Amino acid sequence: MDCLFCKIIKGEIPSSKVYEDDAVFAFRDIEPQAPVHILIIPKEHIASANDLNDENSAIVGHIFSVAAKIAKSEGIAEGGYRIVNNCGADGGQTVGHLHFHMLGGRSLAWQTG
């Protein structure tokens, strides 16, 4: 498989790791859109939110639990943060591996489209 995020998980491509457990890997985005911009991804390759099902969807709850831990460790839990998932080309997804952006460290305006 030629997936950028799978290669990051395997250590084939370097990253600035923030968190790792048996199911999840989190690292700093290389083009941050906020002072804190972390990508949280499942280790299992799931192409997008469209590929979640009864067998693999529990990972999303685990990702949000991990996000809360990361927010505390990054010092953004109290002030607040945003978690975003882009699904498909029209949704802005550029890597075909389910991932969630955690953005924080400043007041975030709401921008859509």
N, C-alpha and C positions, 0 to 999 in steps of 0.2 A: 504494500500500500504506500502511496506517495503522498501522505498527509503531513502537512507542516506541523500540526500540533502533536500528532503521534510521534514524529521525530523529536520534538522538544521533550515529550514525556520520556522517551527512551534515552535522552541525553545526547542524541546525534547532532542536535542543534543547541547551542548554549542559550540559557535563559537566566533571568534573575528570579529564581524561585523564592516564593513567599511561603508556600504551604504545600505539603504532600502527605497523603495517607494511602491506604490500599486502593481507594476508588477515585480520588480526586487529585488534581495537580493545579496549582495556582502560581502565576508569575506576573511580573510587571510588563505592561504593554510597552513595546518599543517606540510607539508614537503616542505618548500620553495626551489625553484630552482634558485632564484635570491633574491637580497635584498628586492625587492617588488614583492610579488607573491600573487595575489588576484584572487579569483574565483568569476565570475559574472554569476548569474543564474536567469532564469525566475522563478517566483513563481508558475506559471502553470507547471504542470509536462508534459514535452515533453521529450521523451526518448533520442532522438539524433537529429542531423541535418537531418537525413533521415525522420524524422517525422514532419518536417516543411511543411506547406501548405499555401494556400491562406488565410485561416482563422487565422492562428497563426504566420505567418512569420514577421509581423510588430514588434514583440518583439525583433528581431535581431537588427533592426535600433535603437530601444530604448536602448538596451544593449550597443551599440557603443556610443550613446549619453551619457549614464551614465559613460562609460569607460573614455570619455574625461574629465568629471567632476572629477572622481576619480584620474586620472593622474595629474590633476592640484593640487588637494588637497594633493596628495602624493609627489609632487615636482618632478615628472618625465616627465611632459608634454614637457618641453623644450628640455631635453636631448634625449627623445625618449623612446619608450617601444614597446613591442610585445603583440599581442593578438592572442591566439591559441585556436582552437577548434579541439578536437580529436573525430572522429566519428567511432564507431564500434570497435570491438576487434583488428583488424589489424591496425586500426588507433590510437590505444593506449587509447581508452576510457575505464576507469575502473569503472565509476559510470554511471548507466543508467538514467541520467537526463542531458539534454542539459546544457552545461556550457562552459564558456570561461575563459581561463587563461590569466591574465594580468601580464606580467613580465617586470621588469625594475629596475632601480637603479644601473646599470652597463652596460658596453658594452656587447651586446649579439652576440655571434658567431652564424652562421647558421649551424645547425646540422640536417640532415635528416637521417631517417632509423636508 
